[in-house]
């Protein structure tokens, strides 16, 4: 193998696939990156056996070949070299990759490419296309609600459903549920549901940036794999194993009615919640919300938000409501879950719907019906 390419392009490619390199591996070779020639380009691949990432670096291929070398070593070496042309050469039978850049030379001991785990390909399957910014927003609004503990593996994933020209994403960890609906650029012929690890979607989100080209999705539920092909500055293919199992029927977890509905400006509500969380962290992480409709002579209702700790003290603040429908309501939430949902809504106005202090609270942005977030309450003495 003999290939030459620009240092900055190789460094960027290694940084991309490096996200899929195993950090602690029972199979040491998964801490390597696979370099091979493909279609007159240098192909970089890495896998931790759950997720595999591949990208291509433009350059000049003089001799075909392939080798696998330690990913971290190669990435650190290339990033430290001057921004000039790098020549990579593999002498047949030696297992040593020789790098030359300007006056710098290095030799890296590698392993046979045949020993590297096969990078899965998803060719025949159900395909769809989605706007990258729509996908990025959906991941941001949903993936954080997935479980991080492996006690119920299916809950560490996000259920992605494709139906016609629409998709939905849902994640739940037993304490909260996030659901996002959206349009597809290219729809599907048959309804399909897959459970994608939340980690995979978070890695995919990093790749999207300000990309404009639609993301191609290819699924083979029978084989348990999904492929995402992104086309930003580089073409990147991310292949992930799907999670097996039955995702909860989340539609029945979303309350269909309420006794109290309040609309707030997001910014002051988020600020008040962040302040209350300072006291909540020393008091079982509980933030209390009390929705009070407008009294006689008042033009607006309000929300009283409070937290207290026997050791530290207490805090109370008030936030004006744009509108309140129904009765006075009281509910308490885990401070992290409350801050998480308010933080990802970013701006605008938010609606809180409740029925009782022992029933879930429902958050929705007022400018869209495509997102809903359900949070289980904390049981407190009022």
C-alpha positions in Angstrom: 0.0 0.0 0.0 1.3 3.5 -0.9 -1.0 6.5 -0.4 -0.5 10.2 -0.1 -3.0 12.8 1.3 -3.1 16.1 3.2 -2.3 16.1 6.9 -5.5 18.0 7.8 -7.8 15.7 5.9 -6.3 12.6 7.4 -6.4 14.1 10.9 -10.0 15.0 10.5 -10.9 11.5 9.2 -9.1 9.8 12.1 -10.9 12.1 14.6 -14.3 11.0 13.1 -13.8 7.2 13.1 -11.9 7.5 16.5 -15.3 7.9 18.1 -16.0 4.2 17.3 -12.7 2.9 18.6 -13.1 0.7 21.7 -11.8 2.4 24.9 -11.4 -0.7 26.9 -11.4 -3.9 24.8 -11.5 -7.6 25.5 -10.5 -7.8 21.8 -7.4 -5.6 21.6 -7.5 -5.1 17.8 -10.7 -3.1 18.2 -8.5 -0.3 19.6 -7.0 -0.1 16.1 -8.1 1.7 13.0 -8.3 -0.1 9.7 -6.6 1.7 6.7 -7.3 0.4 3.3 -7.5 1.7 -0.3 -11.0 2.0 -1.9 -12.0 3.7 -5.1 -8.7 5.6 -5.4 -9.2 7.0 -1.8 -7.9 6.1 1.6 -10.7 4.4 3.6 -10.6 4.6 7.4 -12.7 2.2 9.6 -13.1 1.6 13.3 -15.5 -0.5 15.4 -16.1 -1.4 19.1 -18.4 -4.3 17.9 -21.5 -2.2 18.8 -21.0 0.7 16.4 -18.7 0.9 13.3 -17.7 4.1 11.5 -16.2 4.5 8.1 -15.0 7.6 6.2 -12.9 8.3 3.1 -10.0 10.6 2.7 -9.1 12.0 -0.8 -5.6 11.5 -1.9 -3.3 9.7 -4.4 -3.3 5.9 -4.4 -0.1 4.5 -6.0 -0.4 0.9 -4.6 -3.4 -0.9 -3.1 -3.3 -2.5 0.3 -4.6 -2.5 3.9 -3.3 -2.6 7.4 -4.6 -1.9 10.9 -2.6 0.2 13.4 -3.3 1.6 16.9 -5.9 4.3 16.5 -4.8 6.6 19.3 -1.1 6.5 18.4 -1.8 7.2 14.7 -4.3 10.0 15.5 -1.9 11.8 17.9 1.0 11.4 15.5 -0.9 12.8 12.5 -2.4 15.7 14.4 1.1 16.8 15.6 2.6 16.8 12.0 2.9 19.9 9.9 0.0 20.8 7.5 1.6 19.3 4.5 1.3 16.1 2.4 1.6 12.8 4.3 2.8 9.7 2.5 1.8 6.3 4.0 3.6 3.2 2.8 3.3 -0.4 3.8 6.1 -2.7 2.8 4.6 -6.1 1.9 5.2 -8.7 4.5 6.6 -6.3 7.1 3.5 -5.2 9.0 5.1 -1.8 9.5 3.4 1.4 8.3 5.9 4.1 7.3 4.7 7.7 7.5 6.6 10.6 5.9 5.6 14.3 6.2 8.0 17.1 5.4 11.2 16.0 7.2 9.4 13.9 9.8 9.4 10.1 9.5 7.8 7.4 11.6 7.3 3.7 11.6 4.2 2.1 13.2 3.9 -1.6 13.9 0.5 -2.8 12.8 -1.5 -6.0 12.4 -2.8 -7.8 9.5 -6.0 -6.3 8.1 -7.5 -9.8 7.9 -7.5 -9.9 11.7 -9.7 -6.8 12.0 -13.4 -7.5 12.8 -15.5 -7.3 9.6 -17.1 -3.9 9.2 -20.9 -4.6 8.7 -22.6 -3.4 5.6 -26.3 -2.7 5.2 -27.2 -2.9 1.5 -30.6 -4.5 1.2 -33.1 -3.1 3.5 -35.7 -0.5 4.2 -34.4 3.0 3.3 -35.4 6.5 4.2 -34.0 10.0 4.1 -34.2 12.7 6.7 -33.2 16.4 6.9 -30.0 16.5 9.0 -31.1 19.4 11.1 -34.5 17.8 11.8 -32.7 14.7 12.8 -30.2 16.6 15.0 -33.0 18.4 16.8 -35.0 15.2 17.3 -31.9 13.4 18.8 -31.3 16.4 21.2 -34.9 16.4 22.4 -35.2 12.6 22.9 -32.0 10.7 23.4 -31.2 12.2 26.8 -34.3 10.6 28.3 -33.0 7.1 27.6 -31.8 5.0 30.5 -28.1 4.8 31.2 -28.3 1.7 33.4 -28.2 -1.7 31.6 -30.8 -3.4 33.9 -33.3 -3.1 31.1 -31.2 -2.9 27.9 -34.2 -1.9 25.7 -34.6 1.4 27.6 -31.0 2.4 26.8 -32.2 2.8 23.2 -34.5 5.1 21.3 -37.5 3.6 19.4 -37.5 5.0 15.9 -40.6 4.5 13.9 -41.0 5.1 10.2 -44.5 5.4 8.7 -45.1 6.8 5.3 -43.4 10.2 5.0 -43.2 10.7 8.8 -41.0 9.4 11.7 -41.2 9.4 15.4 -38.6 9.0 18.1 -39.3 7.9 21.7 -37.1 7.3 24.8 -38.0 6.5 28.4 -36.1 5.5 31.5 -38.9 4.7 33.8 -39.1 8.2 35.2 -39.7 10.3 32.1 -40.7 9.9 28.5 -39.7 12.0 25.5 -41.5 11.7 22.1 -40.7 13.7 18.9 -42.5 13.5 15.6 -41.2 14.8 12.3 -41.2 14.6 8.4 -39.0 12.4 6.2 -37.4 13.7 3.0 -37.9 10.3 1.5 -40.5 8.1 3.1 -40.9 4.3 3.5 -43.2 1.9 1.8 -43.9 -0.2 4.9 -44.1 0.8 8.6 -40.9 0.0 10.4 -39.8 0.2 14.1 -36.3 -0.2 15.3 -34.6 0.4 18.7 -31.3 2.3 18.1 -28.9 2.6 21.1 -29.0 6.2 22.4 -25.2 6.2 22.3 -25.3 5.7 18.5 -27.7 8.6 18.0 -25.5 10.9 20.1 -22.4 10.0 18.1 -24.4 10.6 14.9 -25.5 14.0 16.1 -21.9 15.0 16.5 -21.4 14.4 12.8 -24.3 16.5 11.5 -23.0 19.9 12.4 -24.5 22.4 9.9 -24.9 19.7 7.2 -27.6 20.3 4.6 -27.5 17.1 2.5 -30.2 14.6 3.7 -29.1 11.7 5.9 -29.6 8.3 4.3 -30.9 5.6 6.6 -30.9 1.9 5.8 -32.4 -0.7 8.1 -32.4 -4.4 8.2 -34.4 -5.3 11.3 -34.1 -9.0 10.6 -30.3 -8.7 10.8 -30.4 -6.3 13.6 -28.5 -3.4 12.0 -29.0 0.1 10.9 -26.8 2.3 8.7 -26.7 6.1 8.7 -24.9 7.8 5.8 -24.0 11.5 6.3 -22.7 13.7 3.6 -21.1 16.8 5.1 -17.5 17.7 4.4 -16.9 14.0 4.3 -19.0 11.0 3.6 -19.4 9.0 6.9 -21.1 5.7 7.3 -22.2 4.7 10.8 -23.5 1.2 11.3 -25.0 0.2 14.6 -26.4 -3.0 16.1 -30.1 -2.6 17.0 -31.4 -3.4 20.4 -33.6 -6.5 20.6 -36.8 -6.6 22.7 -40.1 -4.8 23.0 -40.2 -1.1 23.7 -43.0 0.0 26.1 -46.3 1.1 24.5 -45.6 4.7 25.4 -48.8 6.2 23.9 -50.7 4.9 26.9 -48.3 6.7 29.2 -49.2 10.1 27.9 -52.1 11.6 29.9 -55.0 12.4 27.6 -56.6 15.0 29.9 -55.6 17.6 32.6 -57.2 19.6 35.4 -54.6 22.3 35.3 -52.9 23.8 32.2 -50.4 26.7 32.4 -48.4 28.5 29.8 -45.1 30.2 30.7 -42.2 32.1 29.0 -39.4 29.5 29.0 -36.6 31.8 29.9 -37.8 33.0 33.4 -39.1 29.5 34.2 -35.7 27.9 33.4 -33.8 30.6 35.4 -36.1 30.0 38.4 -35.7 26.3 38.1 -31.9 26.5 38.0 -31.9 28.7 41.1 -34.2 26.3 42.9 -31.9 23.4 42.0 -29.1 24.9 44.1 -31.2 24.1 47.2 -32.8 21.0 45.8 -29.5 19.1 45.4 -29.2 19.1 49.2 -32.8 18.2 49.7 -33.4 14.9 47.8 -33.3 16.9 44.4 -37.0 17.9 44.8 -38.4 21.1 43.2 -42.0 21.9 44.1 -44.3 23.7 41.6 -47.5 25.4 42.6 -49.7 26.7 39.8 -52.1 29.4 41.1 -54.7 30.9 38.7 -55.3 34.7 38.8 -57.1 35.8 41.9 -59.7 38.6 42.1 -58.2 41.8 40.7 -55.1 40.1 39.2 -54.6 40.0 35.5 -52.3 36.9 35.5 -51.9 33.7 37.4 -48.5 32.6 38.6 -46.2 29.7 39.4 -44.5 29.4 42.8 -41.4 27.4 42.4 -39.5 26.3 45.6 -37.0 23.9 47.1 -35.8 23.3 50.6 -33.2 21.4 52.5 -33.2 21.0 56.2 -29.4 21.4 56.4 -29.0 24.3 53.9 -32.2 26.3 53.9 -34.9 27.1 51.4 -35.7 29.1 48.3 -38.9 30.4 46.7 -39.5 32.3 43.5 -42.5 33.3 41.4 -43.0 33.2 37.6 -45.9 34.9 35.9 -48.1 32.7 33.7 -49.3 33.8 30.3 -52.4 31.8 30.8 -53.8 29.3 33.3 -56.7 27.0 32.6 -58.5 24.9 35.3 -57.8 24.6 39.0 -54.9 25.3 41.2 -52.3 22.6 40.8 -49.3 21.3 42.8 -46.6 18.9 41.6 -43.0 18.1 42.5 -40.3 16.9 40.2 -36.7 15.7 40.4 -34.7 18.8 39.7 -32.5 17.2 37.0 -35.5 15.9 35.0 -37.1 19.3 35.2 -34.0 21.1 34.1 -33.3 18.6 31.3 -36.7 19.2 29.6 -36.7 23.0 30.0 -33.1 23.2 28.7 -33.7 21.3 25.5 -36.8 23.4 24.6 -34.4 26.4 24.2 -36.7 29.3 23.8 -40.3 30.4 23.3 -43.1 29.3 25.6 -43.8 26.0 27.3 -47.0 24.4 28.5 -47.3 22.4 31.7 -50.3 20.1 32.1 -51.1 18.3 35.4 -54.0 16.4 36.9 -52.9 15.6 40.5 -49.7 15.8 42.5 -49.4 12.0 42.2 -49.9 12.0 38.4 -47.3 12.6 35.7 -46.7 16.2 34.5 -46.7 16.9 30.7 -44.5 19.5 29.0 -45.1 20.7 25.5 -43.7 23.7 23.5 -46.5 26.0 22.5 -45.2 26.5 18.9 -45.3 22.8 17.9 -47.5 19.7 18.5 -44.6 17.4 17.4 -43.0 17.1 20.9 -44.2 15.9 24.2 -42.3 15.2 27.4 -43.8 13.3 30.4 -42.2 13.4 33.8 -43.2 11.3 36.8 -43.8 13.3 40.0 -42.0 13.1 43.3 -44.1 12.3 46.3 -43.8 15.1 49.0 -45.6 16.6 51.9 -47.1 19.9 51.0 
